[in-house]
Amino acid sequence: MTTVQSAQRLSELVGDTGAFFADVWGVRAATFRCAAVPALLSAAEIWDAFDCGLLVAPYFSVARDGVSAPAADITVTRKVQQKPRARYANAAGVRRWFEAGCTVGLRQADHWHAGLKDVVGALREELRADVRASVFLSPPPAPDDAGGEVRTEAAHLFVLQLEGESRWNLGEEGRRTQAALTPGGVLYLPPGLEHTVAAHQGDALYAVLSVRRPSPRDLAEVALAGFLRSAPAEAIAGRHHYMSLEEKVGWLRRELTAHLAGQDIDDLVATAVGMHQRGGQA
């Protein structure tokens, strides 16, 4: 673990990837260490991004326990190319609500931050998955804080602790475990695991990488779409009226089986991943 630029491969986040996929992936939460993580992004860079005035909702959010700050307090309308454009970030308003206990979130931060873009791009290629990055800056919890909003995600999550400390409650009531992350900590959460998070003794900055691999349904949809555009499917379009139902079913079995057998797996997966990326799923 040397430089930030090298902290891109999965092995630098979780160590032995063979053991990770055999014992952890999709099964249970686990924590790891990556010395390069804290240098990836700072809270100062977050505030600089707000101060420059280019962040636009919904690519940023300000909320506490699932309740958003009033849009009128955290956004402004700017004139861009002589036209009024709403929902630009009001940096001063965002700061006020942060100081009042709200968490500041940045969706798809890899779109504007070079370091996160490199990490996301490398993991997309290695995992053959749709990978996206969100960043959260949280103030310390209030004394009466109940522990934050309970969440579950359909994607695999990697939490990278950048600054401060965050405390995570994992699992359902009665079987709950805890994990505390300090700078350089990495927390893996499998899909569907209930979790809550709160900053602990000061502000906490962490990035969340969501990883969504194509499901069997995704792959089937891509394969079927390709089949319907294939030469056999186009050729039968003009003559299927003369076929019996039994002949149509026989043709479908034969041609669809041949089409699936000839699929390039890498192309099929890449197309399914691209479908998620274009669809805006995280």
C-alpha positions in Angstrom: 0.0 0.0 0.0 2.0 2.9 -1.3 0.3 5.8 -3.1 -3.3 6.8 -3.6 -3.1 6.1 -7.3 -2.2 2.5 -6.6 -5.1 2.0 -4.1 -7.4 0.9 -6.8 -7.4 -2.9 -7.0 -9.6 -4.9 -4.8 -6.6 -6.6 -3.2 -5.5 -3.3 -1.8 -8.8 -2.8 -0.1 -9.4 -6.3 1.3 -6.0 -8.1 1.1 -6.3 -11.8 -0.2 -9.1 -11.6 -2.8 -9.3 -15.4 -2.9 -10.2 -15.6 0.7 -12.4 -12.6 0.4 -14.6 -14.2 -2.3 -14.6 -17.6 -0.6 -15.5 -16.4 2.9 -16.9 -12.9 2.8 -18.3 -11.7 -0.5 -22.1 -11.8 -0.4 -22.1 -13.6 3.0 -21.1 -11.3 5.9 -19.7 -7.9 6.9 -16.0 -7.6 7.4 -13.4 -4.9 8.1 -10.0 -4.3 6.5 -7.2 -1.7 6.4 -5.8 0.3 3.5 -3.2 2.9 4.4 -3.7 4.8 1.1 -7.4 5.5 1.7 -7.2 8.7 3.9 -5.3 10.6 1.2 -8.0 10.0 -1.4 -10.3 12.9 -0.4 -10.5 15.5 2.4 -13.3 17.4 4.0 -11.6 20.6 2.8 -12.0 19.4 -0.8 -15.7 18.9 -0.2 -16.2 22.4 1.1 -14.1 23.8 -1.8 -16.4 22.0 -4.2 -19.4 23.7 -2.6 -17.7 27.1 -2.5 -16.9 26.9 -6.2 -20.6 26.9 -6.9 -20.8 24.1 -9.5 -22.6 21.3 -7.4 -26.2 20.9 -8.4 -29.0 18.9 -6.7 -29.7 16.0 -6.7 -25.9 15.3 -6.9 -25.7 16.6 -3.4 -28.0 16.2 -0.4 -28.3 17.5 3.1 -30.4 15.4 5.5 -30.7 14.0 9.0 -32.4 10.6 9.7 -33.8 10.6 6.2 -35.4 14.1 6.4 -33.9 16.5 3.9 -33.1 20.2 4.6 -35.5 22.6 2.9 -34.4 23.1 -0.7 -34.8 26.9 -0.4 -32.1 26.9 2.3 -29.5 24.9 0.5 -29.9 25.8 -3.1 -29.9 29.0 -5.2 -30.8 29.9 -8.8 -27.9 31.0 -11.0 -27.8 32.5 -14.4 -26.0 30.2 -16.8 -25.6 31.2 -20.5 -28.1 34.0 -19.9 -30.8 31.6 -18.5 -31.8 31.0 -14.9 -30.8 27.6 -13.6 -32.2 26.3 -10.3 -30.9 23.9 -7.6 -27.2 25.0 -7.5 -25.7 24.5 -4.1 -25.9 27.4 -1.6 -22.6 26.8 0.3 -23.5 29.0 3.2 -26.8 27.2 3.7 -25.3 23.8 3.4 -22.8 24.7 6.1 -25.6 26.0 8.4 -27.5 22.7 8.2 -24.4 20.7 8.6 -23.6 22.5 11.8 -27.1 21.9 12.9 -26.5 18.1 12.7 -27.3 17.2 9.1 -25.1 14.8 7.0 -23.9 16.2 3.6 -23.9 13.6 0.8 -22.4 13.7 -2.7 -23.8 11.3 -5.2 -21.6 10.0 -8.1 -18.6 11.9 -6.7 -16.4 10.0 -9.2 -17.9 12.2 -11.9 -15.9 15.2 -10.6 -13.2 13.9 -8.4 -10.2 12.4 -10.2 -9.0 10.1 -7.4 -12.4 8.5 -7.0 -12.8 8.3 -10.8 -9.6 6.2 -11.0 -10.7 3.9 -8.1 -14.2 3.4 -9.6 -12.9 2.8 -13.1 -10.3 0.2 -11.9 -12.9 -1.7 -9.8 -15.4 -1.7 -12.6 -12.9 -3.4 -14.9 -11.7 -5.9 -12.3 -15.1 -6.9 -10.9 -17.0 -6.6 -14.2 -19.7 -4.6 -12.4 -21.4 -1.3 -12.2 -19.4 0.6 -9.5 -20.4 4.0 -8.2 -19.0 6.3 -5.5 -20.9 8.5 -3.0 -19.3 10.6 -0.3 -20.8 11.5 3.1 -19.6 14.1 5.6 -21.3 13.7 9.0 -21.2 15.8 12.2 -21.0 14.1 15.6 -24.4 12.8 16.7 -26.5 14.7 19.2 -26.8 13.3 22.7 -30.4 12.2 22.0 -29.5 10.7 18.6 -31.3 7.3 18.3 -28.6 5.9 16.0 -29.6 7.1 12.5 -31.8 5.7 9.8 -31.8 1.9 9.3 -30.9 1.2 5.7 -30.5 -1.8 3.4 -29.0 -1.8 -0.1 -29.3 -4.2 -3.0 -25.7 -3.7 -4.0 -22.4 -4.8 -2.4 -20.9 -1.9 -0.4 -17.4 -0.9 0.4 -17.1 1.9 3.0 -13.8 3.8 2.9 -13.1 5.9 6.0 -11.3 9.0 5.0 -11.4 11.3 8.0 -12.7 11.0 11.6 -14.4 7.9 13.0 -17.8 6.3 12.1 -19.6 3.8 14.1 -21.7 1.2 12.3 -24.5 -1.0 13.7 -24.9 -4.1 11.5 -27.8 -6.6 11.3 -31.2 -6.9 12.7 -32.3 -6.1 16.3 -31.2 -8.9 18.6 -28.4 -10.1 16.4 -26.7 -6.7 15.9 -22.9 -6.3 15.7 -20.9 -3.1 15.7 -17.9 -1.9 13.7 -15.9 1.3 14.3 -13.9 2.7 11.4 -10.9 5.1 11.7 -9.0 6.7 8.8 -7.8 3.9 6.5 -10.6 1.5 7.6 -12.6 -0.4 5.0 -15.9 -2.0 5.8 -17.6 -4.5 3.4 -21.4 -4.9 3.6 -23.2 -7.6 1.6 -26.5 -6.8 -0.1 -29.5 -6.7 2.1 -27.7 -6.3 5.4 -29.4 -3.7 7.7 -27.1 -1.0 8.9 -27.0 2.4 10.6 -24.1 4.8 10.9 -23.2 7.8 13.0 -20.1 10.0 13.3 -18.3 9.5 16.6 -16.4 12.2 18.5 -16.1 14.7 15.7 -16.9 15.0 12.0 -16.6 11.9 9.9 -15.9 11.7 6.2 -16.3 8.4 4.3 -16.8 7.2 0.8 -19.2 4.4 -0.2 -18.5 2.3 -3.3 -21.6 0.4 -4.4 -21.0 -2.6 -6.6 -23.7 -4.2 -8.6 -22.9 -7.2 -10.7 -25.4 -8.3 -13.4 -28.1 -10.6 -12.2 -29.3 -13.7 -14.1 -32.3 -11.7 -15.2 -30.0 -8.9 -16.5 -28.0 -11.4 -18.5 -31.1 -13.0 -19.9 -32.6 -9.7 -21.0 -29.4 -8.8 -22.8 -29.1 -12.2 -24.5 -32.8 -12.2 -25.5 -32.5 -8.7 -27.0 -29.6 -9.9 -29.0 -31.4 -12.9 -30.2 -34.4 -10.9 -31.4 -32.0 -8.8 -33.5 -30.3 -11.9 -34.9 -30.5 -13.1 -38.6 -32.6 -16.2 -37.8 -35.2 -14.0 -35.9 -35.4 -11.5 -38.7 -35.7 -14.3 -41.3 -38.6 -16.0 -39.6 -40.5 -12.7 -39.2 -42.0 -13.0 -42.7 -42.9 -16.7 -42.7 -43.9 -17.7 -39.2 -47.6 -17.2 -40.2 -47.3 -20.5 -42.2 -46.0 -22.5 -39.2 -47.9 -24.4 -36.7 -47.5 -23.6 -33.0 -45.5 -26.8 -32.6 -43.2 -25.8 -35.4 -42.7 -22.3 -33.9 -41.8 -23.8 -30.5 -39.4 -26.2 -32.1 -37.7 -23.4 -34.0 -37.4 -21.3 -30.9 -35.8 -24.1 -28.9 -33.3 -24.8 -31.7 -32.3 -21.2 -32.6 -32.3 -19.8 -29.1 -30.2 -22.7 -27.9 -27.7 -22.1 -30.7 -27.7 -18.3 -30.0 -27.0 -18.8 -26.3 -24.2 -21.4 -27.0 -22.5 -18.8 -29.2 -22.6 -15.9 -26.7 -19.3 -14.2 -25.9 -19.5 -14.1 -22.1 -17.3 -11.0 -21.7 -19.5 -9.1 -24.2 -22.7 -10.3 -22.5 -21.5 -9.1 -19.1 -20.1 -5.8 -20.4 -23.5 -5.0 -22.1 -25.4 -5.9 -18.9 -23.1 -3.7 -16.8 -23.5 -0.8 -19.3 -27.3 -1.2 -19.1 -27.1 -0.5 -15.3 -24.9 2.5 -15.8 -27.2 4.0 -18.4 -30.2 3.3 -16.2 -28.8 5.3 -13.3 -28.8 2.4 -10.9 -26.3 2.4 -8.0 
